[in-house]
Amino acid sequence: MSPKNKKKLNLLRKRLDKLDYRLLKTIKKRTEIVQKVLSLKSFKNEIVDKKRITTILKNIRKESLKRNIDPKITQRIWKNMIWSYIDFEKRNFKKK
């Protein structure tokens, strides 16, 4: 790699790092909201809502296409995020 390209690469990586930190802030906020949602659930079987998951994934696909983002990337990210939060809810569920 040429020195010029190496410098460009480093700048792009720094931009990615900044974006990653912003994503972490967003994930923190999302986690706080998920905790509030979980506090409203009375039974563990209320954690997985397949109908809602399907709707979310359809909407993400639609928005991705509209914004010219590869839907395979966003679908994979959202599926992982959804199932990670389902796991989080199951681990943090408290019987009432």
C-alpha positions in Angstrom: 0.0 0.0 0.0 1.3 3.4 -0.9 2.0 5.9 1.9 -0.8 8.2 0.5 -3.3 5.3 0.6 -2.1 4.3 4.1 -2.8 7.8 5.3 -6.3 7.8 3.7 -7.0 4.4 5.3 -6.0 5.7 8.7 -8.3 8.7 8.3 -11.2 6.5 7.2 -10.6 4.2 10.2 -10.7 7.1 12.5 -14.1 8.1 11.0 -15.3 4.6 11.5 -14.1 4.7 15.2 -16.1 7.9 15.8 -19.2 6.4 14.2 -18.7 3.2 16.4 -18.7 5.3 19.5 -21.9 7.1 18.4 -23.5 3.7 17.8 -22.5 2.6 21.3 -24.4 5.6 22.7 -27.4 4.6 20.7 -27.2 1.0 21.9 -27.1 2.3 25.5 -30.3 4.3 24.9 -32.0 1.3 23.2 -31.0 -0.9 26.1 -32.6 1.5 28.6 -35.8 1.5 26.6 -35.8 -2.3 26.3 -35.4 -2.5 30.1 -38.6 -0.4 30.5 -40.4 -2.6 28.0 -39.3 -5.7 29.9 -40.6 -4.2 33.2 -44.1 -4.2 31.6 -44.1 -7.9 30.8 -45.7 -10.2 33.3 -44.8 -13.5 31.7 -41.6 -14.8 30.1 -43.5 -16.0 27.1 -44.3 -12.4 26.2 -40.6 -11.7 25.4 -40.7 -13.1 21.8 -43.3 -11.5 19.6 -42.8 -13.1 16.2 -45.3 -10.9 14.5 -43.5 -7.8 15.6 -40.1 -9.2 14.6 -41.5 -9.9 11.1 -42.9 -6.4 10.9 -39.6 -4.8 12.0 -37.6 -6.8 9.5 -39.9 -5.9 6.6 -39.7 -2.2 7.6 -35.9 -2.3 7.8 -35.7 -3.9 4.4 -38.0 -1.3 2.9 -36.1 1.6 4.5 -32.8 0.1 3.5 -33.9 -0.1 -0.2 -35.2 3.4 0.0 -31.9 4.7 1.4 -29.8 2.7 -1.0 -28.3 0.4 1.7 -27.7 -3.2 1.0 -30.7 -4.9 2.7 -28.7 -8.1 3.4 -26.4 -6.0 5.7 -29.3 -4.4 7.6 -31.3 -7.6 7.9 -28.4 -9.4 9.4 -27.6 -6.5 11.8 -31.3 -6.2 12.9 -31.8 -10.0 13.3 -28.7 -10.2 15.5 -29.8 -7.1 17.5 -33.3 -8.4 18.0 -32.1 -11.9 19.2 -29.5 -10.3 21.4 -32.1 -8.2 23.1 -34.4 -11.3 23.4 -31.5 -13.0 25.2 -31.0 -9.9 27.3 -34.7 -9.9 28.3 -34.7 -13.6 29.1 -31.7 -13.1 31.3 -33.2 -10.1 33.1 -36.8 -11.2 33.4 -38.1 -11.0 36.9 -41.3 -12.8 37.9 -43.9 -10.6 39.5 
